[in-house]
């Protein structure tokens, strides 16, 4: 389902997030490493995007994600801690 013209999130976004959270919990319970789990989720997400969008659009999505990482948005979500625990 697409977002509406007012920029509202799709009504099924919360459900999708819940399903992903359950998948992550299952992978952790099965002792799948975090990097493997994240790589599998990212690969699946890219697969979905590639079925819906052309390559240039997928590249723009990925470039936006890279820009967010470079801008420190992930550190903000983590409370300012770097991966190794140091403050960013």
C-alpha positions as CSV (number, residue, x, y, z in Angstrom):
1,X,0.0,0.0,0.0
2,X,1.3,3.5,-0.9
3,X,1.5,6.5,1.4
4,X,-1.3,9.0,0.8
5,X,-0.7,12.4,-0.8
6,X,-0.6,14.0,2.7
7,X,2.5,12.0,3.5
8,X,0.8,9.6,6.0
9,X,2.4,6.3,6.6
10,X,0.7,3.3,5.0
11,X,-1.9,1.7,7.3
12,X,-0.1,-1.6,7.2
13,X,3.4,-0.2,8.1
14,X,2.9,-1.0,11.8
15,X,2.0,-4.6,11.0
16,X,5.0,-4.9,8.7
17,X,7.3,-3.6,11.4
18,X,5.8,-6.0,13.9
19,X,6.4,-9.0,11.6
20,X,10.0,-7.8,11.0
21,X,10.5,-7.5,14.8
22,X,9.2,-11.1,15.2
23,X,11.6,-12.3,12.5
24,X,14.5,-10.6,14.2
25,X,13.6,-12.2,17.6
26,X,13.3,-15.6,15.9
27,X,16.8,-15.2,14.4
28,X,18.3,-14.2,17.7
29,X,16.6,-17.1,19.5
30,X,18.2,-19.4,16.9
31,X,21.6,-17.9,17.5
32,X,21.9,-16.3,14.1
33,X,24.6,-13.7,14.3
34,X,23.4,-10.1,14.2
35,X,25.4,-9.3,11.0
36,X,23.9,-12.4,9.2
37,X,20.4,-11.4,10.3
38,X,20.9,-7.8,9.2
39,X,22.4,-8.9,5.9
40,X,19.5,-11.2,5.2
41,X,16.9,-8.5,6.1
42,X,18.7,-5.9,3.9
43,X,18.9,-8.4,1.0
44,X,15.2,-9.2,1.4
45,X,14.4,-5.5,1.5
46,X,16.5,-4.8,-1.6
47,X,14.7,-7.7,-3.3
48,X,11.3,-6.3,-2.6
49,X,12.4,-2.8,-3.8
50,X,13.8,-4.3,-7.0
51,X,10.5,-5.9,-7.8
52,X,8.7,-2.6,-7.4
53,X,11.2,0.0,-8.7
54,X,13.6,0.4,-11.5
55,X,17.4,0.2,-10.8
56,X,17.9,4.0,-10.6
57,X,15.1,4.3,-8.0
58,X,16.6,1.5,-5.9
59,X,20.0,3.2,-6.1
60,X,18.4,6.5,-4.9
61,X,16.8,4.7,-1.9
62,X,20.2,3.2,-1.0
63,X,22.0,6.6,-1.5
64,X,19.5,8.1,0.9
65,X,20.3,5.4,3.4
66,X,24.0,6.0,3.0
67,X,23.5,9.8,3.4
68,X,21.6,9.2,6.6
69,X,24.4,7.1,8.0
70,X,27.0,9.7,7.0
71,X,24.8,12.4,8.7
72,X,24.9,10.5,12.0
73,X,21.3,9.5,12.1
74,X,22.1,6.0,13.3
75,X,24.2,7.3,16.1
76,X,21.3,9.5,17.2
77,X,19.1,6.4,17.3
78,X,21.7,4.6,19.4
79,X,22.0,7.5,21.8
80,X,25.3,8.8,20.4
81,X,27.2,5.6,21.0
82,X,29.5,4.2,18.2
83,X,29.4,0.5,17.4
84,X,32.4,-0.1,19.7
85,X,30.7,1.7,22.5
86,X,32.7,4.9,22.2
87,X,30.8,8.2,22.1
88,X,30.5,9.5,18.6
